[in-house]
Amino acid sequence: MNKDYQKGIDVLKEMTDINGQQTVKSLGEIFPDFEEKMIAFGFGQIYSRENLDLKTREVVTITALITQGAFEQLDFHIKAALKVGLKPEEILEIILHCAAYVGFPKACSALVIAGQIFKNNEV
C-alpha cells in the first residue's frame, strides 16, 4: 500500500461514515485499480493538501457537482460536508447561489437530494 493511498484512506475516514466508505469500496469491487487511483489521488493527494480545509474543499466539490449536473455523487459529498462541519443552512445557501450561475433546474435537483438527506436526519 503506497503512502498516498493510506493518506487517502485516513482523509476518507475523516470525511465519511461507514456508508460513505462502503460506497467507495463498492467501486473497488468493480475495478480495484480505479478505487486505488481515486483514493490515492483524489483523497490522498488533493483533499489532504494543506491550503484549504475539508469544509472549503466540500464547498468547492458540491458547487462543481451541481455545475456539472453530476447529481449521482452529490449525496456522498453533502453527507461528507456535514461530517466535516458545514451546516445544512450553508449547504442550502450553496445550492441557491449555484441557481444564479447554472440555473434553477440543476439547483432544484441538488435541493431535492439535500432535502432527502436532511429529512432522513442525516444531519
Secondary structure, DSSP 8 states (H G I E B T S, - for coil): --HHHHHHHHHHHHH--HHHHHHHHHHHHH-HHHHHHIIIIIIIIIIT-SSS-HHHHHHHHHHHHHHHT-GGGHHHHHHHHHHTT--HHHHHHHHHHHHHHH-HHHHHHHHHHHHHHHHTT--
